[in-house]
Amino acid sequence: MSADAPKEKTDWRRIGLIAAVTLVPGGFLLGAALAMRRMQAKAEEEQAEVPPPDKV
């Protein structure tokens, strides 16, 4: 046996928590941005299909 200090084990729970705290908000923002783009494109498509009302 060597006189070196014992190797510290990796704390996967802490790594997982840090990853979740840093990555999840970015995922929410990305999802919201993609949903907004899709809704805008759908609204523009529907607006293009509707003919303007006739003037009386």
C-alpha positions in Angstrom: 0.0 0.0 0.0 1.2 3.5 -0.8 1.2 6.4 1.6 -0.8 8.6 -0.9 -4.1 10.0 0.2 -7.1 7.9 -0.8 -8.7 8.7 -4.1 -11.9 10.7 -3.6 -14.9 9.2 -5.2 -16.9 11.2 -7.7 -20.0 12.8 -6.3 -22.4 12.1 -9.1 -25.4 13.4 -7.2 -23.8 16.9 -7.0 -22.8 16.7 -10.6 -26.4 15.8 -11.7 -27.8 18.6 -9.6 -25.4 21.2 -11.1 -26.2 20.0 -14.6 -29.9 20.2 -14.0 -29.7 23.7 -12.5 -27.7 25.0 -15.4 -29.3 23.1 -18.4 -33.0 23.0 -17.6 -33.7 26.7 -17.7 -31.9 26.9 -21.1 -34.2 24.0 -22.3 -37.3 25.9 -21.2 -36.1 29.1 -23.0 -35.3 27.1 -26.2 -38.7 25.3 -26.1 -40.5 28.6 -25.6 -38.7 30.2 -28.5 -39.4 27.3 -30.8 -43.1 27.3 -29.8 -43.3 31.1 -30.4 -41.8 30.7 -33.9 -44.2 27.9 -34.7 -47.3 29.9 -33.5 -46.2 33.0 -35.4 -45.7 31.0 -38.6 -49.1 29.3 -38.2 -50.8 32.7 -37.6 -49.2 34.2 -40.7 -50.3 31.1 -42.7 -53.9 31.4 -41.5 -53.9 35.2 -42.1 -52.7 34.6 -45.7 -55.5 32.1 -46.4 -58.3 34.4 -45.2 -59.5 36.8 -48.0 -60.0 40.4 -47.0 -63.6 41.4 -46.3 -65.6 42.9 -49.2 -66.1 46.7 -49.0 -69.8 47.5 -49.1 
